[in-house]
Structures are given as structure tokens and as C-alpha cells.
Amino acid sequence: MSKNKSLLILTTLLILITSISFAQFSKTDSLGNFYVIKNKLIWQKYYQLDDINKLDQQLKSISFTSGLDIMGHETSTIIKNYKISGSGLPQYAQHDYDAFLVIDIFNDRYRVSVKDINFPDFTETRYYYGMKTNTTRGTLEHYILSGNSIKRTSGSENVLYSFDTDFSDIFDNFSSPIKE
């Protein structure tokens, strides 16, 4: 095989791999600060980090983030028994929720992620052939996602905007948001 033909094949393969990778990335759906990543719904927002000690104290001062101790390397916690505010919410969203909260610290910024949002009152336990199985009925993904996409209904958009507003209200008071 000639050197030019080998180079052409290699270049074609590189372009094909790059295109496939880009196509996979571009299929991620989002609404507000919610992103769909591998069929999971995650709220993420980046903030300016001016003083890590001050941020640590601010996080400890409110119940939503009091389980965090970023100076002690506790950068994740489970938040329990919170309710989103908003009007016209579907039945499931009018109940308390639990979620997993993570703060990732970078040099001069930090990222807040809230995921695994669950409405415990809507989790079903079923028994099949004597074995207990939990359904996804109580998860936000169950109500909001269709595959790797957000269901674009007024109800699902209202729920996501309500969560987005509540989470932003909490964290925007600590630091300035950064557009990513």
C-alpha cells in the first residue's frame, strides 16, 4: 500500500471517530441548568470561588447544604425532605424529595451538581416470584425523561424550572454564577 493511501485511510478514520464522538456529545439534552447525561438528569451550575473558607461557612449555615464540610473534604451529601416551590406542579412534585448533592472545587471556581432526585412517597415496592424489586416510579427521571431526552410537556418543564429556580436561589447567594 502506498504511503499516500495509508495517510488517506488514517485521516478518514480520524475524521470518522471525531464525528462519532461529537455526535454522541451533541445528543445530550438540557433545559435550564438540567442536563441529561447517560439517561440521568443532573442539575449543574458553575460558580466563581473567591474565598473557600467563606464558602464553607455559608454552606454550613443553611439546612440544605449543612451536610457539606468542604474544608474537611466532605464535598457530597444526601439532602432529605425538601419540597420544591412553584404553582401548578404535578402530583408527584408536590411531595418531599431526596437528592444527592456534590460540590466539585477547581482552582478559581466550583461546580454544584444535584442528582438522583427521588420522591420517596412515590417509590413502589413490588414482589415478583417472592423477590422484592423497587421501581423507578419515584425518581425524577421517570417523570421527566424519555430515553436520553427531556419530555417537553408543560408539566415537566414547570417542574424543572421550579427546581432550577430553587437550586439557583440557594447557590446564587453564595457566589457569582459562571456561564459554561
N, C-alpha and C positions, 0 to 999 in steps of 0.2 A: 504494500500500500504506500502511496506516495506521501510525502511529508505534508503537502497542502491538503490532501484528502483527510488525513488524520486530524489536522488542525481544524478543518471544517466540521468534522464529526464531533470533536471535542467542544467546539464553540456552540454548535447546535444543542448538544446535551446540556451545557451550562445554561443556555438561554431557556431551555425547556424546564430544567429544575428550578431556576429562578422564577419563572412564570407560575409554576405549580405552587411554590412557596408563597408567592404574592397572592395568588388566588385564594389559598387557604386563609391567609391573614385577612384579606378584604371581606371574607364572608362573615366576620364577627359582627353581630348586630348590636346596636346600642340605642339607648333612649335616655336623655339627660346624662347623668353620671353612672347609669347602669350599663354594664357590658355583658354580653353572652360569651363565655369562654368555656369551650368543651361542654356544652349543654348545661352550664351552670350560670346563674345570674349573680353578678357581683357588682356592688356599688363601690366605685373607686374615685378618689379625688386627691390631687396633689396640693400641698401647701408649702409656703415659704417657712423655713426653720431659722428663726433669728436667735433664740435662746432656748436650748434644750432643757435647762433646769426650770425655766418659767413654764414651758410646755408641760413638763412632768407634773408640776404643781397644779396647773389648770386642769389637766386630765384627771387628777385625783380628786378635784374639788366638786365634780358633778357625778351623780349616781350612774349615769350611762357609761362613763369611762373610768369609774373608780377602781375597777379591777386591773387597770394598767399601772405599771411602775417602770417606765422606760429607762430610768436611771438604774434600776435593779434588773434590767434585761427582761422584764415581763412586758412583751410587746403584743400580746394577744390575750383575749379574754372572751368568755361567753356572756353575752348580755341576756338577761331574762326578764320576762313580764313587763314588756313595754308595749305601748299601743300607739299606732300612728294617728296623727291628726288629719282631718280632712272631712269633707262632706261628700255624700253620695257614694261612699265606699261600698263594695260588695260585702256580703255577709261575713265571709272568712276574714276579711281585713279589719273588721270591727272588733276583733278579739286580740288578746295579748299575743306578742310574738317573742321568740328567742332568736338569737343570731350569733355569729362568730365575728368578732372584731379584731382586726390586725392593723398595727402601725408599723410601717417599714421606714426606717431612718436612713437617709442618704446624707451627703455632705451638707448641703445648704437647703434641703427640702425633705419633706416626708410625705408618705402616701398612706391614706386611710382606706382600708378595704372592709366592707361588711358583706358577709356571705352566709350561706346556709340559713337563710331566714325561714323560720318554721312557725306555724301556728299550732301549738300543741293540742288545742281543743279540737282541731280538725284532723288529727292523726288517727287512723283506724288501725286496729289490730285484728287481723283475720287469721283463722286457723284453716289450714288445708292438710288433710290427712294427719291430723294431730300435731302439725308443725306451725309455730307462730311466725307470721310474716307481717311486717309493717308496710303499709302502702305509702305512696308519695303524696297522698291527698293533702297533708298538712303543709307541704313545702310551697314556697312562693313560686318556684319553678313549675309546679304542677298547674297552677292557675295562669301563669304569665307566658310560659314558653310553649312553642310548638316546634319540637326538634331543636334546632340551633337558632331559632328566630323568636322575636318577641311578638306575641299576638297583638295586633294593632286594633284593639277594641277600645271604646271609651272607658270601660271599666278597668281594663288592665293598665291603660295609660294613666288614668286617675290614681291608681294605687302606686305606680312607680313615681309619678310626680309628687305624691304625698310623702312617700319615703324619702325621695330626693330632697324635698324641702326640709323635712325634719332633720335628716342627717347633716345637710348643709348648714342649717341653723345652729346646730351644735358645734361643728368644727370650724365654721367661718368666723366664729367669735374668738377662736384661739389664734389664728394666723390668716394671712392673705392667701387665697386660692391661686394656684398656678395653672394656666391652660397647658395641657399636654398635647 
